[in-house]
Amino acid sequence: MCEELRRRFGAVGKTLRVFRIWREECPTATSLATAAPKLPADMFLMQKRVEAAEALASEYLRRAELAEFRERAHQDHWAMEVDRLRQEVAVLSGKSKPFAV
């Protein structure tokens, strides 16, 4: 960097001042990664809409998975209840012996 300053301006300058100016003029890679890029207003609005749509889709997926889980639990419950009643009818009609579970 000192060589570049000497080449461009013929002098190096004081180190603290040079580095302060250098930091102001040349953003580091970390500040570029953290700084949000400036978007036109319509692009910014579109980005916000996409983020909202993704959040809504995530919520709908969560609700669908929960509904599917509840439906499966409901079907399992009534399948076991029907099976229990069939076994009870079979025992009462004398067609079958109950078996221990």
Secondary structure, DSSP 8 states (H G I E B T S, - for coil): -HHHHHHHHS----HHHHHHHHHHHS--HHHHHHS-----HHHHHHHHHHHHHHHHHHHHHHHHHHHHHHHHHHHHHHHHHHHHHHHHHHHHTTS------
